[in-house]
Amino acid sequence: MTKRNDDWLIEQKYVDNVKLAIERKLDTITENAGDLKESIIELRRNFWDDVTINLDDIHEVGETFTSIKQQVELLSERERAHKQSYKQLQSLRRLAYSPFFGRIDFRENGEEQAEKIYIGLASLMDESEDQFLIYDWRAPISSLYYNYSPGPAEYEVPNATIAGEIELKRQYIIKNGRLKSMFDTGVTIGDEMLQEVLSNNANTQMKTIVATIQKEQNQIIRNEKSKYLIVQGVAGSGKTSAALQRVAYLLYRYRGQLQADNMMLFSPNFLFNSYVATVLPELGEENMQQTTFQSYVEQRLGREFTIEDPFDQMEYIYSDHEASGKTARMAAIRYKATDEFKKVIDAYLALLSHQGIIFKAITFRGAAIFSANEISEHFYSLDNANSISNRLHLTAEWLLRELAIFQKKEWKNDWVKAEIELMDKEEYLRVFREIESIKSEDDVTFNDFDMEEKLLAKQIVKQRLKPVKIAIKKLFFADVKRMYRRLFTDDGTRMLSRAADLPDEWADICSLTVEELDKNELKHEDATPYLYFSDQLRGKKSNTTIRHLFIDEAQDYSPFQFAFFKQLFPNSRMTILGDGNQAIFAHTMNSPTLLSPEVFAGVEHTRITLKRSYRSTRPIVEFTKRLIAGGEEIEPFNRDGEKPTLTETNDKKQFLEKMLLRISLLQESGHQTIAVICKTAKESRIAFRELGEQFNVQLMDKAAQTFSKGILVLPAYLAKGIEFDAVIIYNAADERYGQAAERKLFYTACTRAMHELHLFSAGPRTRFLDEVDESTYHLL
Ligand SMILES: Nc1ncnc2c1ncn2[C@@H]1O[C@H](COP(=O)(O)OP(=O)(O)OP(=O)(O)O)[C@@H](O)[C@H]1O
């Protein structure tokens, strides 16, 4: 028997031993969990039998309360324990399927013998609980596996560094408890294993990468020092993957201090959210909070405005026609994303601190209780060393005090009497009951009718003034909307003329913005500035429970949004991941984004660059890297495949026939996700109609939450962050992708392909292919 076969048998034996240990643990936990479940059911069923209820006197009530409290605590402790054992069971079942994926033999300096360290999804101890059979991939010692090849190596534990020598490094693929393959690796994480993983079919959900995390990705995952961790990584370099494994790592590393709820991921759309949603549960962790910037904006401003979403903005930008006003709109989109515009708003706020806040009169029954002037006078009489928001709150307090005086005067008014007379029976009873409760609270007894009517009047006035009170508390008397609008009028421009530098296109930006605001529409580019302005005026909103913020596709965010995020999440560290070459939003074209170095000038941060692309085959990367400036830096992972193809034809009938034939071929060769990527939603609808006649096709729009295997038609901006076995570019013609601004969109679409990429062009091909060496694709 060869050494290799010997090793194989020894390893399978180790797998069997581990499986046995897992089974024993599973038995014990299942038994205990069963007992716990029974006792929970029992406790719930007999809850009221086991508490002593006596409400006779205050002392007995106290005892009854304590007795219920104890019973609740007992129940919730059992429920917690049950949840814990359920989690353990799940973790053990995962381990039983594939107990470990790596091993290193590490000899610590000064020791004679190397220790075998098996690494898997979770730790497992032997029966006596004193030896690790498997180490969790996130344990300090496991970092050796990701960071070093055989030879000298070291790892950190709290307050110490442990150095030694890796004598062996081995990787395994184990399925259903059977060893399927095994590689001894020289390099950090062997190519064979990655080859095997990456050649699989794409899935409708993202997969974990713990078995094959690369050294540079490991730096991202285990970084604990930086307040801002910025990752610029080429398409398919594993940014999203690294971010998700990082969440799992942090939850493990700070167990007990950090929960999944303390982390939040901002992602580009709902489709992406559900695409990544299974990774953390697969790693045995709960998902962090996931949101999109748009849903945050909707939640804050959805009641005040009709808000444009980024996808509609994108449809507008990439629409065919030179719609009138498009130049002004593009200028507005770019300018409103900048730090300069934030400075303009800051300058405006500084002026408002001294004069010019627009107040709304507070009215009641059609007449002003407090005029705008009165409020303004009070506001500006307050010490302006206080911030605007402080003074607004002080003004609200003053208004509430004044309102109380006003309220008293109203009691005797005729309208109150009239209302009492007109009251229907139900309302009368309701108000009457309220009075009764006040009377009993105050321990007052009234018998005479006058007094009763007085109380009734008091109650009516109180009720009718309630909305006024709420409006004051919410600071509605400061008219944020009109103040924001004024910024874009001659008045605002005059106010700002000395305080800020305004761009050349300012006049056009102004008229466009005023027009939209007057329709009560808030364009996507106005959402961040408006929220920022409103928060500065009315008091900053902040979410202090979030301790780690993850921003994926960071190239979509502006410097202004970064300033806003810092204010919104003051206690949070940030992991910011993106790719400048996939910046497809108008405000990010040729402008700084959240990834740009200048945004972090003077701020302490760590920047990591990923250049290796894992998603696509080498021939696909060799093709796509030539589509963008600086693409020569991109390193493909060495995985074979067919070269991309380009089918160019003027004949519309032929164009469609060839595309249909290609889809049939892709299906025959076993590809499970085939994406037909279009430029816009409009183009997607056309493609869907055409292809739908022959195939079962799914059309994805911006509301799509999930997708299933098969043929999908979708616009490029929705395909962001996702990947497919095969990609068809629906129309790579120059008239579709010809503007400089469309280059990155085209690149983003092409880089979604894992195994096959096919471009179709109705008419002359895009000029972006002029720079691509013809040897990198087949012309059909
Ligand atoms: N270390 C790894 N081991 C196995 N697979 C990996 C690894 N790194 C990345 N991948 C795979 O490469 C593909 C791309 O990863 P991911 O989506 O995380 O990249 P990305 O940088 O976020 O891409 P993009 O910016 O193009 O959206 C995924 O299929 C992922 O599973």
The ligand as an SDF file (V2000), in Angstrom:
LIG
                    3D

 31 33  0  0  0  0  0  0  0  0999 V2000
  -11.4720   32.1400   -1.0590 N   0  0  0  0  0  0  0  0  0  0  0  0
  -12.4470   31.7210   -1.8240 C   0  0  0  0  0  0  0  0  0  0  0  0
  -12.7720   30.4310   -1.8920 N   0  0  0  0  0  0  0  0  0  0  0  0
  -13.7700   29.9970   -2.6850 C   0  0  0  0  0  0  0  0  0  0  0  0
  -14.5180   30.7710   -3.4250 N   0  0  0  0  0  0  0  0  0  0  0  0
  -14.2560   32.0840   -3.3980 C   0  0  0  0  0  0  0  0  0  0  0  0
  -13.2250   32.6360   -2.5970 C   0  0  0  0  0  0  0  0  0  0  0  0
  -13.2050   33.9590   -2.7760 N   0  0  0  0  0  0  0  0  0  0  0  0
  -14.2080   34.2410   -3.6250 C   0  0  0  0  0  0  0  0  0  0  0  0
  -14.8300   33.1090   -4.0000 N   0  0  0  0  0  0  0  0  0  0  0  0
  -15.9630   32.9830   -4.9120 C   0  0  0  0  0  0  0  0  0  0  0  0
  -15.8470   33.9430   -5.9280 O   0  0  0  0  0  0  0  0  0  0  0  0
  -17.1060   34.4630   -6.2730 C   0  0  0  0  0  0  0  0  0  0  0  0
  -17.0970   35.9670   -6.1270 C   0  0  0  0  0  0  0  0  0  0  0  0
  -17.0910   36.3180   -4.7560 O   0  0  0  0  0  0  0  0  0  0  0  0
  -17.8210   37.6200   -4.2230 P   0  0  0  0  0  0  0  0  0  0  0  0
  -19.1750   37.7290   -4.8070 O   0  0  0  0  0  0  0  0  0  0  0  0
  -17.6520   37.6300   -2.7680 O   0  0  0  0  0  0  0  0  0  0  0  0
  -16.8940   38.7100   -4.9090 O   0  0  0  0  0  0  0  0  0  0  0  0
  -17.0360   40.2920   -4.9450 P   0  0  0  0  0  0  0  0  0  0  0  0
  -15.6570   40.8190   -4.8810 O   0  0  0  0  0  0  0  0  0  0  0  0
  -18.0040   40.7440   -3.9420 O   0  0  0  0  0  0  0  0  0  0  0  0
  -17.5900   40.4670   -6.4160 O   0  0  0  0  0  0  0  0  0  0  0  0
  -18.2840   41.6740   -7.2030 P   0  0  0  0  0  0  0  0  0  0  0  0
  -17.6550   42.9470   -6.8060 O   0  0  0  0  0  0  0  0  0  0  0  0
  -17.9990   41.3380   -8.6290 O   0  0  0  0  0  0  0  0  0  0  0  0
  -19.7230   41.5760   -6.9100 O   0  0  0  0  0  0  0  0  0  0  0  0
  -18.1100   33.7560   -5.3660 C   0  0  0  0  0  0  0  0  0  0  0  0
  -18.6260   32.6450   -6.0420 O   0  0  0  0  0  0  0  0  0  0  0  0
  -17.2710   33.2910   -4.2080 C   0  0  0  0  0  0  0  0  0  0  0  0
  -17.8240   32.1440   -3.6090 O   0  0  0  0  0  0  0  0  0  0  0  0
  1  2  1  0
  2  3  1  0
  2  7  2  0
  3  4  2  0
  4  5  1  0
  5  6  2  0
  6  7  1  0
  6 10  1  0
  7  8  1  0
  8  9  2  0
  9 10  1  0
 10 11  1  0
 11 12  1  0
 11 30  1  0
 12 13  1  0
 13 14  1  0
 13 28  1  0
 14 15  1  0
 15 16  1  0
 16 17  2  0
 16 18  1  0
 16 19  1  0
 19 20  1  0
 20 21  2  0
 20 22  1  0
 20 23  1  0
 23 24  1  0
 24 25  2  0
 24 26  1  0
 24 27  1  0
 28 29  1  0
 28 30  1  0
 30 31  1  0
M  END
$$$$
